[in-house]
Amino acid sequence: MNIIPNKASSFVSVIGYGTFITRKLWKGKPNVEVCLVKHFSRIQPPNNWFPYAIPSDKSFWALKFDISVEELEELDQYEGLPQNLFERQETYITLKSGKQISAFMYVPTLNTIIAQKLALDLDLHDRWKEEIKKYPEVVEKFPELIM
């Protein structure tokens, strides 16, 4: 699965599931849509100020939005790719309409998983939903994010 930007627009789709949502990095971006991320769980370990998406047999709601290739490079920096904290992974998502597409998502590297001792049992109920609830504009526009 290779995401190749549309030559005419040079945009790629990105999944926001944590601070991309609460810091409103999706605002002003084209094609913002709620999406279901399957085969991952979002966990927020205790005393951590952001969540991680780790492989599982579950799913969670997130936002898909499009960005330029230049912005993708900026997000790589934001997510710590040069420091090997996260990696950009391509995955299939299901849009609210039911359509399946591929998009980029930032997931912790194996080094981060080991160093942070990340495991599904650290957050059985997706604590990040409580963080999203602190942003009424987000909840109003995308109520699925807290379902």
N, C-alpha and C positions, 0 to 999 in steps of 0.2 A: 504494500500500500504506500504509494508516494503521492504526497500532496504537491502539486505543481501549480504555482500561482497562475491565474488567468493572465495571459500576456497583455491583454488590453487594460486590465485594472491593477495587476500585481498585488492582489489581496489574497490573504489566506485566512482560514477560520481557526479561531482559538477558543478553548473552553476556559471560562472563568468559574472557579468553584470556591475560592477563598477571598483573599484580599483584592483580587481583580473585581469582585462584586462589591465589597464594602468600600473600597477606595474609588469606586465608580469608574474604573478604567474602561468600561463598556460605553460610557456616555459619549455621544457624538460619533460613535462608530457605526458603520453600516451593518445591516442585517443582524440586529440583536434579537436573539430568540432563546426561549427556554428550551433546554435539551435534557434528555435522560442519558446519563453516563452509566452504561452497564458494565458489569464485571469489575467494579471498583467500589470501595467504601471511602467516604470522607471521614477522617478522624481528626480530632483536635485533642492531643494529649493534654493532661492536666498541666496547668501553669504555662501553657504555650499560647502565644498570641495569634497563631495562624494554623490552618488545617493542612493535612496532607491527603492525597488520594493514593490508596494502596490497593493492589489487586484483591478481589474477593469474589464471592458468588452473588453479591448484592448489586444495587444500583442507587444512584442519587440524582437529584435535579441540580442543574447548573445553568450557566448562560453561555451561549455561543455568540461570538461576534467576529466581525472581519477586521483585519488590520493590514497595513502595508508591510512589505518585506522589511523595510527599514524599522518599522515599529516592532516587528518580530525580533530583530536583533536587540532592540532596547529591552524587550521583555526577557530575553535570554540573560541579559545583565542583571535585571531586577530579580530574577529567579535564581541567580547564582550558578549558572551553567559553567562559567570559567573556574569556579571554585569546586565544581563537582558536587554541589549540594542537591540540585535537581537536574533532570534531563527532560528534553522536549520529546514527547512520544506522540505518535500518530495513533488515533483510535477512532472507531466508529461510534457515532452517537445517534440517538433518535430524537428528532425535533418534535415539538409539541404536535405538529401536523401529522406525525407518523413517518415522515420521510427520514431515511437513514443517509447520513453523510459521514465523511471522515473529517477530523479536525485535530489540531495540535492541543495537547494537554501537558502541563508540567507535573512530573511525578518525582518523588524522591529517588535518588540514586541508591544503589545497594549500600554504599558507604554511609549515606545518611540514615537509611533504615537501621543499620547496625549501630551506628553511633548514638542515634536517638532512641534506640530500642523500640521502634515502631511496631505495633501489633494491633490487630483488630479489637482485642479486648480492652484497649486503652480508652475506647469511646464507642460504646454499644448503641448509642442513641443519636449520634451526629450532633454534637454540641454546637457546631458552627451555625446551625439554624437559629440558636438563641442570639448569636452575634448579628445575623442578618435581620432579625426582628428589631434591632436598634435603629434600623434605617427605613423609616416609613415609606419613603419614595420607592425604594426597592421592593418592599412588600406589596405596595399598591400596584406597581407595574408587573411584578412577577410573583404572584402568590404561591405558585408551585414550589418556589425555592424553600419554603418553610413547611411544606407538606411532608 
